[in-house]
Amino acid sequence: MVNGRLRIGGCDVHDLAGSHGTPLFVYDEAHLRARCAEARAAFGDDSVVYATKAFLCTAMARLAHEEGLLLDVATGGELFVALTAGVPADRCVMHGNNKSLTELREAITVGVRHIVVDSFDELDRIESLVAGGLAAPRVQLRITPGVYVHTHEYVSTGQNDSKFGFNLANGDAQRAIDRARASRAMQLVGIHCHIGSNVFETANFTKAAEVMVKFSNTCKLPELTLGGGLGVAYLNDEHAPSITEWANALRAATTGLAAGTKVFVEPGRSIVASAAITLYEVGTVKEIPNVRTYVSVDGGMSDNPRPVLYGSGYEAFVPSRCEGDRTRAVRLVGKHCESGDVLISEGVLPADVRVGDVIATPVTGAYGHSMGSNYNKVPRPAVVFVGNGAARVVVRRETYDDLVRNDVTDSV
Ligand SMILES: Cc1ncc(COP(=O)(O)O)c(C=O)c1O
């Protein structure tokens, strides 16, 4: 901070809004690299698979690869971006609960490190592809361990009532293991679980890991993936375990694992969330006496749908007046045609917040840009990486032309 003005990566944040426009995602490249390095140091080489769904573009794929992480891709599109970025296929792991025949064909043809198989239908599809001449891929099987975690139900995935994976409790997991082991269309190398996202209590991970260790030992397979899911603090009064603390908890929970079993983890949010802030410009301040003040910005649910989807909370501040008060209770809203287009339901901003102010929402590096949309034909924001006093655009701002690029007009 210099004279009350926030700097990130040596760049004045307010000035970034001036030179690159708003809304703008600003990622601190050193912070991204530090989280990758922390994960790698905590879990060991070739053990950390970055879950690209949290935030993916060519630059991010390259950065994670340069930092020695593998990449979890959950669709053909994510695989395409990783490969286009120059990430070797054998550094990619293919995920997804409903991979199409085409996606599986692509993954096998390019030679991903392994495929995490999610269903009996997927086993059928792999068998049909291999019968058609493709090489038998290495596979892990996604197991649903029957562990309930304290997070939003939309991102809780380890309970028995889940669309993901083979349930341990009803015997599907064992049936899938038996089938995959007997199949000549795949090399079964391990099992996998992912219990949910934005999980704050390491006890949840411990519980799932213990279930998985027991099952892994009975299956006698060389690899075990324990998923991602580590939460991050979005609000001033929240506290989340660090990646290192998460690793310590998993290490303690896996001491009984058969010697030589290779453990993988798949963090997404904890790598990228706190590396970024989003900048907006205030367009209207509407005060309704005895009701509330609405502060509208030039983005909203199209660049951060998490508040609408999960009721997620965020903080906001004015980066050019960081040391000022934050005493005015406001609802920070976007520009979309929905009353539900809320970024912060009960926020606080400086008392003198006004039209033209640049507002920043921190901890917006995960599941914002990647879950964004063009709702109301709002062009997607630019993304910049900052470091050493310079900003480089890694995703350019969409233009109006982009909005009609795929429209077919000669048939109208
Ligand atoms: C299979 C799998 N692995 C890893 C992740 C990453 O989770 P997080 O971003 O919470 O670390 C997800 C997210 O949904 C996932 O589905």
Ligand as a Chemical Component Dictionary entry (heavy atoms), coordinates in Angstrom:
data_LIG
# 
_chem_comp.id                   LIG 
_chem_comp.type                 NON-POLYMER 
_chem_comp.pdbx_formal_charge   0 
_chem_comp.three_letter_code    LIG 
# 
loop_
_chem_comp_atom.comp_id 
_chem_comp_atom.atom_id 
_chem_comp_atom.alt_atom_id 
_chem_comp_atom.type_symbol 
_chem_comp_atom.charge 
_chem_comp_atom.model_Cartn_x 
_chem_comp_atom.model_Cartn_y 
_chem_comp_atom.model_Cartn_z 
_chem_comp_atom.pdbx_ordinal 
LIG C1 C1 C 0 -13.019 -34.297 -8.809 1  
LIG C2 C2 C 0 -12.670 -32.967 -8.296 2  
LIG N1 N1 N 0 -11.417 -32.761 -7.867 3  
LIG C3 C3 C 0 -11.028 -31.547 -7.412 4  
LIG C4 C4 C 0 -11.918 -30.497 -7.352 5  
LIG C5 C5 C 0 -11.413 -29.169 -6.847 6  
LIG O1 O1 O 0 -12.064 -28.770 -5.710 7  
LIG P1 P1 P 0 -11.592 -27.421 -4.989 8  
LIG O2 O2 O 0 -11.602 -26.354 -5.996 9  
LIG O3 O3 O 0 -12.646 -27.226 -3.955 10 
LIG O4 O4 O 0 -10.243 -27.678 -4.408 11 
LIG C6 C6 C 0 -13.233 -30.674 -7.758 12 
LIG C7 C7 C 0 -14.196 -29.559 -7.656 13 
LIG O5 O5 O 0 -15.357 -29.672 -7.745 14 
LIG C8 C8 C 0 -13.612 -31.945 -8.250 15 
LIG O6 O6 O 0 -14.853 -32.166 -8.669 16 
# 
loop_
_chem_comp_bond.comp_id 
_chem_comp_bond.atom_id_1 
_chem_comp_bond.atom_id_2 
_chem_comp_bond.value_order 
_chem_comp_bond.pdbx_ordinal 
LIG C1 C2 SING 1  
LIG C2 N1 SING 2  
LIG C2 C8 DOUB 3  
LIG N1 C3 DOUB 4  
LIG C3 C4 SING 5  
LIG C4 C5 SING 6  
LIG C4 C6 DOUB 7  
LIG C5 O1 SING 8  
LIG O1 P1 SING 9  
LIG P1 O2 DOUB 10 
LIG P1 O3 SING 11 
LIG P1 O4 SING 12 
LIG C6 C7 SING 13 
LIG C6 C8 SING 14 
LIG C7 O5 DOUB 15 
LIG C8 O6 SING 16 
# 
